[in-house]
Amino acid sequence: MPPYRPAIALEPGRSLGQGGPDRAGSHRRLLAAAFALRLAVGVAVYALACQANPKTPLATLNSWLLTWDANQYHAIALRLAEYWHGQAAVLSLGLPDKFLGYPMALAAVYYLLGPHPLWGVLVNCLAFWGLGLLAHQMALLLGQSRPRATWLALLVCLWPSSLAYSSALLKDSLHLLAVFTLITALGQFLRPLPGPRPSRPWPAGLGLVAGTYALIVNRPEFWGIILAIATTASLWSALTGRPRPWTWRPALACFLVGMAVFLGTHCAPMELLPAYARIKHSPRLGGTAPTSQQQTPPTAALASMGLESAWSQMVSNGLESLWQRRWEYAVSGGVSLLPAAHVLPDGPQGLAVVVASGLRDLLFYPCPWQRWPSSDSNLPLRLGVAAQSLAWYLLLPGLAWGLARTRWQATPTALAAASWALVVGLAIAVMVVNLGTLYRLRDMVLLPLLPFFSAEPYRKLLSPRSFRPMQ
């Protein structure tokens, strides 16, 4: 079997991770500066909210950023911290277990440091600093030079939309940190290394367990996706001519991920709470409860697909669950809903239309001619949204080029990151019909793709030969 090659071609004479004047460790100093900038932005936005409404600054801030979920997360974290300090005898949370992962992490911070929202802002900024470090490592694993890996890591750390939400007490930052931890650790654990002796696998193994466990605690519905991606990357690693010293690593990677999924499902921190604190029937965060006519989506249209076999029935059940989630987003009372949010597909053709329109909004919303948020009071957020959209449009050619170059030279890192973006991107595109929520959640898809970026199409476009006059 042919040996592994870097996912992106390197210049002659350079090895993986080499190149340019960038010195080892300089990316850490730049990322530390990025962390300071992000923290300054987060504190400044909170200070502005305090000036606008000294009594309830967090509620004002969340109204600016359209992140009303954060009000409930903060309130639950305060109740948990008071309960742990012995200041409350009764603990009532009002959320199902799948929403308690982030409030419990925030409550632990409040318990240790004090019940102030700025500690949550600090946690957000630290998470994105860690994201930058992991993005740098991921870019090196994908064959990028050190200078380019540094700038890509800075782009991840200071991604415009995430910078706008530095002050929002939401699970997004910790969830993205877990995603990058899982993908980078999987690539590091499975990659072949030159030399007679393999590297120590235990740091990457700990990353596999920690990243998977954190993902399951924050979003337990991702367990199947995580197992599928880890299994695919491990099988690819095992079947593409690995040297003998590494033959055991793919099997061990699958075992570690499976163990972390089991622990996250059966031994999550929420299991330590009293049973009466975990209410199983609660309206979805960020909106109003569905009315009696809206509690169940229409399912008659799905029966027309003619699914009969056991395998097809399993697919049908998965689609039913997907449409149920889509319906929950449609009736949540949120903002910027799609015109056809309440419409479910009536067959394969309708399904194709739903997927195509969802992918269009995932990749391009808001389009340059769209104005979101629509209210005049959200001008700063609208400028941040425009900056993020412009940056994404400019990056698309380089990302497409980089992904195309990894097509036939896929390493475990490239396979894991691309598979995550594809599967999670499709799920989010179909489920999340609230465009305001889609704008925030799609960072789960966009940011893991940034380390693939290639500057080659821009060099070709700006090359002097491109501007030769016609003969």
TORNU-133849 format. One record per residue (C-alpha): residue number from 1; residue in one letter; x, y, z. Coordinates in pm, 1 decimal, m for minus. Example, Ala and Ser with C-alpha at 12.3 -4.5 7.8 and 13.67 -1.06 7.14 Angstrom:
REM TORNU-133849
<1 "A" <1230.0 m450.0 780.0>>
<2 "S" <1367.0 m106.0 714.0>>
REM end
This chain:
REM TORNU-133849
<1 "M" <0.0 0.0 0.0>>
<2 "P" <127.8 353.2 m67.1>>
<3 "P" <252.5 545.7 237.0>>
<4 "Y" <69.0 843.2 376.4>>
<5 "R" <139.6 1180.5 221.4>>
<6 "P" <48.9 1523.7 358.4>>
<7 "A" <m305.3 1625.2 273.4>>
<8 "I" <m184.4 1950.7 114.7>>
<9 "A" <124.8 1950.9 m101.0>>
<10 "L" <428.2 2115.7 53.6>>
<11 "E" <698.0 2313.1 m120.7>>
<12 "P" <1011.1 2118.3 m220.0>>
<13 "G" <1253.2 2068.4 63.8>>
<14 "R" <997.3 2119.3 338.8>>
<15 "S" <870.1 1856.2 575.6>>
<16 "L" <541.1 1848.9 761.8>>
<17 "G" <489.7 2166.6 961.4>>
<18 "Q" <802.5 2344.3 836.4>>
<19 "G" <849.5 2658.1 634.8>>
<20 "G" <876.9 3032.3 641.2>>
<21 "P" <1028.7 3260.9 901.4>>
<22 "D" <777.2 3157.9 1165.8>>
<23 "R" <964.5 3034.2 1470.7>>
<24 "A" <838.8 2749.8 1685.9>>
<25 "G" <621.9 2889.5 1962.3>>
<26 "S" <549.6 3227.0 1798.1>>
<27 "H" <189.6 3118.8 1739.3>>
<28 "R" <142.1 3095.9 2114.6>>
<29 "R" <232.8 3461.9 2160.3>>
<30 "L" <m0.4 3569.0 1880.9>>
<31 "L" <m282.7 3356.4 2021.8>>
<32 "A" <m223.3 3506.7 2366.2>>
<33 "A" <m269.7 3851.1 2209.8>>
<34 "A" <m586.5 3726.5 2037.2>>
<35 "F" <m713.5 3600.0 2373.1>>
<36 "A" <m653.4 3943.0 2527.9>>
<37 "L" <m840.4 4111.1 2241.6>>
<38 "R" <m1134.3 3874.4 2270.1>>
<39 "L" <m1149.9 3924.1 2646.9>>
<40 "A" <m1140.9 4302.3 2602.9>>
<41 "V" <m1431.0 4284.0 2355.6>>
<42 "G" <m1634.0 4062.1 2588.7>>
<43 "V" <m1577.7 4284.2 2892.6>>
<44 "A" <m1649.9 4599.2 2689.6>>
<45 "V" <m1982.2 4464.1 2563.4>>
<46 "Y" <m2081.2 4366.8 2917.7>>
<47 "A" <m1977.5 4711.1 3045.0>>
<48 "L" <m2196.3 4874.7 2780.4>>
<49 "A" <m2487.4 4656.9 2893.2>>
<50 "C" <m2424.1 4762.8 3254.9>>
<51 "Q" <m2431.0 5125.6 3149.4>>
<52 "A" <m2755.1 5077.4 2954.7>>
<53 "N" <m2929.6 4877.5 3227.7>>
<54 "P" <m2745.2 4861.1 3563.4>>
<55 "K" <m3012.1 4640.7 3724.9>>
<56 "T" <m3023.8 4358.1 3468.2>>
<57 "P" <m2723.2 4400.4 3237.2>>
<58 "L" <m2713.2 4035.2 3131.1>>
<59 "A" <m3072.5 4041.2 3006.5>>
<60 "T" <m2997.5 4358.2 2810.3>>
<61 "L" <m2684.8 4205.3 2659.9>>
<62 "N" <m2873.1 3893.3 2554.6>>
<63 "S" <m3144.1 4104.1 2392.5>>
<64 "W" <m2873.7 4281.1 2190.8>>
<65 "L" <m2716.7 3953.5 2078.6>>
<66 "L" <m3048.4 3765.4 2040.8>>
<67 "T" <m2919.5 3499.3 2282.4>>
<68 "W" <m3212.4 3463.9 2519.7>>
<69 "D" <m3111.7 3104.6 2604.8>>
<70 "A" <m2821.0 3249.9 2801.7>>
<71 "N" <m3058.2 3406.3 3057.1>>
<72 "Q" <m3184.8 3062.3 3156.3>>
<73 "Y" <m2837.5 2906.7 3156.8>>
<74 "H" <m2712.4 3179.7 3391.4>>
<75 "A" <m3011.8 3143.3 3623.7>>
<76 "I" <m2969.4 2765.0 3645.7>>
<77 "A" <m2595.2 2799.8 3709.6>>
<78 "L" <m2669.3 3041.0 3995.3>>
<79 "R" <m2918.8 2794.8 4149.4>>
<80 "L" <m2669.0 2511.1 4125.6>>
<81 "A" <m2389.3 2716.5 4281.9>>
<82 "E" <m2616.6 2823.7 4567.7>>
<83 "Y" <m2726.3 2463.6 4620.0>>
<84 "W" <m2365.5 2340.8 4634.1>>
<85 "H" <m2277.5 2619.1 4880.3>>
<86 "G" <m2566.6 2510.0 5103.7>>
<87 "Q" <m2754.8 2836.0 5049.6>>
<88 "A" <m3061.1 2662.8 4901.0>>
<89 "A" <m3237.4 2355.5 5034.7>>
<90 "V" <m3447.1 2292.4 4722.4>>
<91 "L" <m3310.5 2258.7 4371.4>>
<92 "S" <m3551.2 2306.5 4081.5>>
<93 "L" <m3401.1 2349.8 3735.2>>
<94 "G" <m3683.5 2299.5 3487.0>>
<95 "L" <m3472.1 2158.3 3202.4>>
<96 "P" <m3422.7 1806.9 3068.2>>
<97 "D" <m3084.0 1643.8 3113.7>>
<98 "K" <m2962.7 1716.1 2760.9>>
<99 "F" <m2961.7 2090.7 2834.5>>
<100 "L" <m2785.2 2071.8 3172.7>>
<101 "G" <m2427.5 2005.4 3059.0>>
<102 "Y" <m2324.0 2366.7 3003.0>>
<103 "P" <m2515.2 2511.8 3304.7>>
<104 "M" <m2334.8 2263.2 3528.6>>
<105 "A" <m1995.1 2365.8 3388.3>>
<106 "L" <m2086.0 2732.7 3437.8>>
<107 "A" <m2211.6 2655.1 3788.7>>
<108 "A" <m1876.2 2494.6 3873.7>>
<109 "V" <m1704.3 2818.2 3769.7>>
<110 "Y" <m1947.8 3023.8 3979.5>>
<111 "Y" <m1895.9 2788.0 4274.0>>
<112 "L" <m1517.6 2827.9 4261.3>>
<113 "L" <m1478.3 3193.5 4158.6>>
<114 "G" <m1804.2 3366.2 4239.2>>
<115 "P" <m2145.6 3413.0 4074.2>>
<116 "H" <m2056.8 3683.3 3822.5>>
<117 "P" <m2123.1 3662.6 3445.2>>
<118 "L" <m1773.8 3792.5 3364.6>>
<119 "W" <m1632.0 3458.1 3478.9>>
<120 "G" <m1839.8 3301.4 3203.3>>
<121 "V" <m1695.1 3552.8 2956.4>>
<122 "L" <m1346.5 3449.4 3069.5>>
<123 "V" <m1434.1 3082.9 3011.2>>
<124 "N" <m1551.2 3167.2 2657.7>>
<125 "C" <m1225.4 3345.8 2580.7>>
<126 "L" <m1011.7 3065.9 2725.9>>
<127 "A" <m1205.6 2814.2 2516.4>>
<128 "F" <m1129.7 3005.2 2196.2>>
<129 "W" <m765.6 3039.3 2295.4>>
<130 "G" <m758.2 2660.3 2323.6>>
<131 "L" <m939.3 2642.6 1988.3>>
<132 "G" <m658.5 2843.4 1832.1>>
<133 "L" <m391.3 2609.5 1969.8>>
<134 "L" <m578.9 2303.9 1844.6>>
<135 "A" <m644.8 2463.7 1505.2>>
<136 "H" <m270.7 2526.3 1468.6>>
<137 "Q" <m199.3 2160.8 1538.5>>
<138 "M" <m477.5 2047.4 1304.9>>
<139 "A" <m340.4 2264.1 1023.2>>
<140 "L" <4.7 2109.0 1069.4>>
<141 "L" <m149.9 1762.1 1056.6>>
<142 "L" <m314.0 1863.2 727.2>>
<143 "G" <25.4 1955.4 581.2>>
<144 "Q" <12.6 2333.4 619.7>>
<145 "S" <334.6 2528.1 673.0>>
<146 "R" <392.7 2677.9 1015.7>>
<147 "P" <329.4 3041.9 911.6>>
<148 "R" <2.2 2950.4 740.1>>
<149 "A" <m101.2 2732.2 1035.9>>
<150 "T" <m41.9 3030.9 1264.7>>
<151 "W" <m262.1 3265.6 1062.6>>
<152 "L" <m534.5 3003.8 1029.6>>
<153 "A" <m524.8 2952.2 1406.7>>
<154 "L" <m565.2 3327.8 1454.8>>
<155 "L" <m860.6 3325.5 1217.3>>
<156 "V" <m1027.1 3049.8 1419.3>>
<157 "C" <m956.6 3228.5 1747.1>>
<158 "L" <m1092.4 3562.0 1619.9>>
<159 "W" <m1369.5 3437.3 1392.8>>
<160 "P" <m1596.1 3744.2 1349.8>>
<161 "S" <m1927.8 3587.9 1450.4>>
<162 "S" <m1780.5 3418.0 1755.8>>
<163 "L" <m1608.7 3743.5 1854.4>>
<164 "A" <m1947.1 3915.6 1854.2>>
<165 "Y" <m2077.9 3650.1 2096.3>>
<166 "S" <m1783.9 3663.0 2340.3>>
<167 "S" <m2013.0 3791.7 2616.1>>
<168 "A" <m2294.4 3540.6 2559.9>>
<169 "L" <m2309.5 3262.9 2821.0>>
<170 "L" <m2380.6 2981.9 2575.3>>
<171 "K" <m2241.5 2632.5 2522.0>>
<172 "D" <m2099.4 2715.3 2178.5>>
<173 "S" <m1743.0 2790.6 2289.4>>
<174 "L" <m1705.1 2475.7 2501.8>>
<175 "H" <m1874.7 2266.0 2235.6>>
<176 "L" <m1637.8 2389.0 1963.7>>
<177 "L" <m1343.0 2324.2 2191.8>>
<178 "A" <m1462.1 1965.3 2233.0>>
<179 "V" <m1504.2 1925.5 1854.3>>
<180 "F" <m1150.2 2045.8 1783.3>>
<181 "T" <m1013.4 1833.5 2067.5>>
<182 "L" <m1175.4 1519.7 1926.9>>
<183 "I" <m1068.0 1577.2 1564.5>>
<184 "T" <m712.6 1683.4 1647.3>>
<185 "A" <m660.6 1402.8 1899.2>>
<186 "L" <m796.4 1146.3 1652.9>>
<187 "G" <m559.9 1268.5 1380.4>>
<188 "Q" <m265.7 1280.6 1620.1>>
<189 "F" <m341.9 932.5 1755.6>>
<190 "L" <m365.3 772.6 1410.8>>
<191 "R" <m105.1 960.2 1208.8>>
<192 "P" <213.8 777.3 1104.9>>
<193 "L" <535.3 921.7 1241.6>>
<194 "P" <884.1 887.4 1091.8>>
<195 "G" <1154.1 711.4 1285.8>>
<196 "P" <1209.3 367.2 1434.0>>
<197 "R" <992.1 421.6 1741.4>>
<198 "P" <635.7 553.0 1761.4>>
<199 "S" <547.0 854.4 1972.6>>
<200 "R" <373.6 825.2 2305.8>>
<201 "P" <1.7 784.6 2237.5>>
<202 "W" <m137.6 873.8 2578.8>>
<203 "P" <m175.1 1256.5 2533.2>>
<204 "A" <m379.4 1204.5 2216.8>>
<205 "G" <m568.5 920.6 2386.7>>
<206 "L" <m665.0 1150.6 2673.6>>
<207 "G" <m776.6 1406.9 2416.4>>
<208 "L" <m997.9 1146.4 2248.6>>
<209 "V" <m1168.3 1062.2 2576.8>>
<210 "A" <m1200.0 1423.2 2695.6>>
<211 "G" <m1327.8 1558.1 2363.1>>
<212 "T" <m1582.2 1279.8 2317.4>>
<213 "Y" <m1705.6 1299.6 2675.9>>
<214 "A" <m1748.2 1677.6 2660.3>>
<215 "L" <m1936.8 1650.5 2330.4>>
<216 "I" <m2175.7 1389.7 2470.3>>
<217 "V" <m2238.9 1591.6 2787.3>>
<218 "N" <m2313.3 1909.9 2589.5>>
<219 "R" <m2501.5 1752.3 2296.5>>
<220 "P" <m2592.5 1387.0 2370.6>>
<221 "E" <m2770.9 1348.2 2035.8>>
<222 "F" <m2428.7 1350.1 1863.2>>
<223 "W" <m2321.9 1010.6 1997.6>>
<224 "G" <m2397.6 824.8 1672.7>>
<225 "I" <m2213.3 1082.6 1462.1>>
<226 "I" <m1907.1 1064.8 1687.1>>
<227 "L" <m1892.1 685.7 1674.8>>
<228 "A" <m1937.2 680.5 1297.0>>
<229 "I" <m1661.4 936.4 1234.5>>
<230 "A" <m1414.6 771.0 1472.9>>
<231 "T" <m1481.9 427.8 1322.2>>
<232 "T" <m1444.1 554.7 965.4>>
<233 "A" <m1114.6 733.0 1036.3>>
<234 "S" <m979.2 431.6 1225.2>>
<235 "L" <m1074.2 186.2 949.2>>
<236 "W" <m916.5 412.1 688.7>>
<237 "S" <m602.1 427.7 899.3>>
<238 "A" <m593.2 48.7 940.4>>
<239 "L" <m655.8 m29.8 572.3>>
<240 "T" <m408.5 207.8 407.1>>
<241 "G" <m78.4 37.7 476.2>>
<242 "R" <16.8 124.1 832.1>>
<243 "P" <361.5 20.8 957.0>>
<244 "R" <349.6 m265.1 1201.1>>
<245 "P" <419.3 m66.1 1524.0>>
<246 "W" <94.3 126.5 1476.2>>
<247 "T" <m142.4 m156.5 1386.3>>
<248 "W" <m301.9 m151.8 1731.4>>
<249 "R" <m385.1 219.1 1733.8>>
<250 "P" <m702.4 215.9 1516.9>>
<251 "A" <m864.8 m46.3 1737.5>>
<252 "L" <m761.6 138.8 2052.8>>
<253 "A" <m898.1 468.2 1913.0>>
<254 "C" <m1239.5 307.5 1854.7>>
<255 "F" <m1233.4 160.0 2205.1>>
<256 "L" <m1147.1 493.8 2369.9>>
<257 "V" <m1417.4 681.9 2180.9>>
<258 "G" <m1674.7 411.2 2255.6>>
<259 "M" <m1580.4 415.8 2624.9>>
<260 "A" <m1613.6 796.9 2636.3>>
<261 "V" <m1954.8 777.1 2467.5>>
<262 "F" <m2067.7 524.4 2729.0>>
<263 "L" <m1937.0 740.0 3014.0>>
<264 "G" <m2098.6 1052.6 2871.7>>
<265 "T" <m2430.2 871.1 2832.7>>
<266 "H" <m2440.3 683.7 3165.6>>
<267 "C" <m2201.5 874.6 3394.5>>
<268 "A" <m2261.9 1237.2 3298.4>>
<269 "P" <m2236.8 1505.2 3570.6>>
<270 "M" <m2615.6 1548.9 3552.9>>
<271 "E" <m2652.7 1203.1 3708.4>>
<272 "L" <m2512.9 1348.0 4032.7>>
<273 "L" <m2808.5 1583.1 4069.2>>
<274 "P" <m3120.2 1485.4 4264.2>>
<275 "A" <m3382.5 1321.3 4046.8>>
<276 "Y" <m3640.3 1592.6 4107.9>>
<277 "A" <m3400.1 1852.9 3965.7>>
<278 "R" <m3415.9 1696.6 3618.0>>
<279 "I" <m3755.3 1764.9 3462.5>>
<280 "K" <m3808.6 1557.6 3151.0>>
<281 "H" <m4085.8 1765.5 2994.7>>
<282 "S" <m3982.0 2120.6 2929.5>>
<283 "P" <m4026.4 2363.5 2637.7>>
<284 "R" <m3726.9 2410.1 2417.7>>
<285 "L" <m3485.8 2684.6 2516.9>>
<286 "G" <m3516.1 3021.5 2352.3>>
<287 "G" <m3885.8 3014.3 2261.4>>
<288 "T" <m4236.4 2945.8 2370.3>>
<289 "A" <m4394.1 2608.5 2426.8>>
<290 "P" <m4576.4 2458.7 2127.8>>
<291 "T" <m4951.5 2481.3 2130.8>>
<292 "S" <m5164.8 2170.6 2149.3>>
<293 "Q" <m5205.8 2176.9 1771.0>>
<294 "Q" <m4828.6 2200.7 1717.5>>
<295 "Q" <m4688.3 1940.9 1956.8>>
<296 "T" <m4649.2 1672.5 1691.3>>
<297 "P" <m4541.4 1735.9 1332.3>>
<298 "P" <m4749.5 1591.6 1048.9>>
<299 "T" <m4616.0 1248.9 953.6>>
<300 "A" <m4850.4 1139.2 676.5>>
<301 "A" <m4618.4 1279.9 411.2>>
<302 "L" <m4335.1 1051.0 521.1>>
<303 "A" <m4540.9 739.5 462.9>>
<304 "S" <m4542.6 810.3 90.4>>
<305 "M" <m4174.5 724.0 61.5>>
<306 "G" <m4261.8 353.0 53.6>>
<307 "L" <m4013.4 231.0 313.2>>
<308 "E" <m4070.2 m139.5 386.8>>
<309 "S" <m3753.7 m331.5 476.4>>
<310 "A" <m3600.4 m333.3 824.6>>
<311 "W" <m3309.6 m116.3 710.1>>
<312 "S" <m3545.3 123.9 535.7>>
<313 "Q" <m3762.7 133.2 844.8>>
<314 "M" <m3461.2 233.7 1053.1>>
<315 "V" <m3390.7 512.3 804.0>>
<316 "S" <m3756.1 613.9 825.4>>
<317 "N" <m3737.7 630.2 1204.4>>
<318 "G" <m3428.7 846.9 1178.6>>
<319 "L" <m3607.0 1080.0 938.0>>
<320 "E" <m3905.7 1098.3 1173.5>>
<321 "S" <m3673.4 1209.6 1452.5>>
<322 "L" <m3512.0 1464.0 1220.7>>
<323 "W" <m3847.7 1610.9 1118.1>>
<324 "Q" <m3955.9 1619.8 1481.1>>
<325 "R" <m3654.5 1836.8 1563.7>>
<326 "R" <m3720.1 2052.8 1257.0>>
<327 "W" <m4077.7 2100.5 1375.2>>
<328 "E" <m3958.3 2195.9 1724.7>>
<329 "Y" <m3737.3 2468.2 1577.4>>
<330 "A" <m4025.1 2584.4 1357.2>>
<331 "V" <m4269.1 2630.4 1648.1>>
<332 "S" <m4018.8 2759.7 1904.2>>
<333 "G" <m4129.4 3119.1 1856.0>>
<334 "G" <m3785.2 3232.4 1745.7>>
<335 "V" <m3687.0 3499.0 1497.0>>
<336 "S" <m3609.4 3494.9 1125.4>>
<337 "L" <m3790.5 3170.6 1046.3>>
<338 "L" <m3772.6 3039.1 692.1>>
<339 "P" <m4091.9 3095.1 488.6>>
<340 "A" <m4139.1 2716.3 455.6>>
<341 "A" <m4030.8 2629.8 809.5>>
<342 "H" <m4349.5 2435.3 886.4>>
<343 "V" <m4341.3 2238.2 561.7>>
<344 "L" <m4220.3 1878.9 569.8>>
<345 "P" <m4113.8 1686.3 257.1>>
<346 "D" <m4379.6 1486.0 74.5>>
<347 "G" <m4140.7 1243.2 m98.6>>
<348 "P" <m3785.8 1211.4 m236.2>>
<349 "Q" <m3824.0 1522.0 m452.8>>
<350 "G" <m3949.4 1728.6 m161.0>>
<351 "L" <m3665.8 1594.0 53.9>>
<352 "A" <m3412.0 1703.6 m208.1>>
<353 "V" <m3562.6 2054.1 m211.0>>
<354 "V" <m3548.4 2076.7 170.3>>
<355 "V" <m3184.4 1961.9 180.1>>
<356 "A" <m3078.7 2194.1 m102.8>>
<357 "S" <m3245.6 2500.3 51.0>>
<358 "G" <m3103.7 2413.1 392.6>>
<359 "L" <m2748.1 2384.4 256.5>>
<360 "R" <m2791.5 2713.8 73.3>>
<361 "D" <m2884.9 2890.6 397.9>>
<362 "L" <m2614.1 2710.2 594.6>>
<363 "L" <m2338.1 2824.7 358.3>>
<364 "F" <m2458.0 3165.8 246.6>>
<365 "Y" <m2709.0 3312.8 494.0>>
<366 "P" <m2739.6 3604.7 527.1>>
<367 "C" <m2684.4 3687.3 161.7>>
<368 "P" <m2536.5 4031.9 90.0>>
<369 "W" <m2878.8 4178.1 9.6>>
<370 "Q" <m3040.2 4042.8 329.0>>
<371 "R" <m3061.0 4259.2 641.5>>
<372 "W" <m3026.1 4058.5 962.1>>
<373 "P" <m3097.2 4131.0 1240.4>>
<374 "S" <m3370.1 4346.0 1092.4>>
<375 "S" <m3418.9 4583.1 1386.7>>
<376 "D" <m3237.3 4917.0 1378.2>>
<377 "S" <m3121.7 4874.3 1739.4>>
<378 "N" <m2897.6 4582.4 1639.1>>
<379 "L" <m2662.7 4777.0 1412.9>>
<380 "P" <m2340.4 4655.9 1585.7>>
<381 "L" <m2449.6 4292.9 1560.2>>
<382 "R" <m2553.1 4346.1 1198.9>>
<383 "L" <m2206.6 4485.0 1120.1>>
<384 "G" <m2051.3 4179.0 1285.5>>
<385 "V" <m2274.9 3949.7 1081.2>>
<386 "A" <m2176.6 4132.4 761.7>>
<387 "A" <m1806.4 4102.3 847.6>>
<388 "Q" <m1840.0 3729.5 909.2>>
<389 "S" <m2032.7 3676.6 585.5>>
<390 "L" <m1777.9 3873.4 384.5>>
<391 "A" <m1488.4 3679.8 539.6>>
<392 "W" <m1661.8 3350.3 466.1>>
<393 "Y" <m1731.3 3441.5 101.7>>
<394 "L" <m1366.5 3539.8 51.2>>
<395 "L" <m1246.1 3215.1 209.4>>
<396 "L" <m1473.6 2981.9 11.4>>
<397 "P" <m1243.6 2942.2 m296.6>>
<398 "G" <m945.2 2857.0 m78.3>>
<399 "L" <m1144.8 2612.6 131.5>>
<400 "A" <m1286.1 2440.5 m177.7>>
<401 "W" <m935.4 2415.2 m324.7>>
<402 "G" <m788.2 2274.9 m3.5>>
<403 "L" <m1066.3 2018.7 35.9>>
<404 "A" <m1027.5 1911.8 m328.3>>
<405 "R" <m654.4 1853.5 m281.1>>
<406 "T" <m720.4 1622.2 13.3>>
<407 "R" <m965.1 1409.9 m186.4>>
<408 "W" <m718.8 1138.8 m288.7>>
<409 "Q" <m463.5 1190.5 m9.4>>
<410 "A" <m695.8 1178.7 289.2>>
<411 "T" <m526.0 1141.1 626.1>>
<412 "P" <m726.5 1049.1 938.5>>
<413 "T" <m731.4 1418.3 1036.6>>
<414 "A" <m871.0 1526.4 699.9>>
<415 "L" <m1123.2 1243.1 695.0>>
<416 "A" <m1247.0 1315.4 1048.5>>
<417 "A" <m1279.0 1692.3 995.4>>
<418 "A" <m1445.7 1663.3 653.3>>
<419 "S" <m1683.1 1389.9 775.2>>
<420 "W" <m1781.0 1598.1 1077.2>>
<421 "A" <m1854.0 1901.8 859.7>>
<422 "L" <m2053.6 1696.6 609.3>>
<423 "V" <m2271.1 1501.8 853.6>>
<424 "V" <m2327.2 1777.1 1109.7>>
<425 "G" <m2371.5 2033.5 832.2>>
<426 "L" <m2646.5 1828.5 666.9>>
<427 "A" <m2822.1 1772.1 1000.5>>
<428 "I" <m2811.4 2141.0 1096.6>>
<429 "A" <m2916.4 2253.5 747.4>>
<430 "V" <m3228.3 2036.3 758.1>>
<431 "M" <m3322.3 2077.3 1126.2>>
<432 "V" <m3252.9 2441.2 1208.4>>
<433 "V" <m3511.7 2648.0 1023.0>>
<434 "N" <m3469.3 2940.7 1260.7>>
<435 "L" <m3218.2 3148.6 1067.5>>
<436 "G" <m3099.8 3337.4 1374.1>>
<437 "T" <m3010.6 3009.5 1545.7>>
<438 "L" <m2864.8 2870.8 1223.0>>
<439 "Y" <m2626.1 3165.0 1198.4>>
<440 "R" <m2484.6 3082.4 1541.1>>
<441 "L" <m2483.0 2701.1 1520.6>>
<442 "R" <m2317.9 2679.0 1180.3>>
<443 "D" <m1980.8 2767.2 1336.0>>
<444 "M" <m1977.2 2397.7 1433.4>>
<445 "V" <m1943.2 2328.8 1059.8>>
<446 "L" <m1741.8 2626.9 935.1>>
<447 "L" <m1461.6 2645.9 1189.8>>
<448 "P" <m1337.8 2282.3 1157.7>>
<449 "L" <m1300.2 2346.1 782.1>>
<450 "L" <m1073.7 2651.4 814.9>>
<451 "P" <m749.0 2448.0 860.9>>
<452 "F" <m800.5 2309.3 507.6>>
<453 "F" <m756.0 2655.3 358.2>>
<454 "S" <m520.3 2689.0 59.0>>
<455 "A" <m395.1 3017.0 m87.8>>
<456 "E" <m328.1 2857.9 m426.0>>
<457 "P" <m640.4 2988.9 m610.6>>
<458 "Y" <m565.5 3344.5 m497.1>>
<459 "R" <m204.1 3318.3 m614.2>>
<460 "K" <m322.9 3192.5 m950.2>>
<461 "L" <m577.8 3473.2 m976.7>>
<462 "L" <m329.4 3744.1 m878.7>>
<463 "S" <m42.1 3604.8 m1081.9>>
<464 "P" <97.4 3853.1 m1340.0>>
<465 "R" <20.8 3597.2 m1610.1>>
<466 "S" <m349.3 3636.1 m1527.2>>
<467 "F" <m336.7 3997.6 m1641.2>>
<468 "R" <m159.7 3951.6 m1975.1>>
<469 "P" <m332.8 4150.7 m2249.1>>
<470 "M" <m502.9 3953.2 m2522.9>>
<471 "Q" <m304.4 3920.0 m2845.3>>
REM end
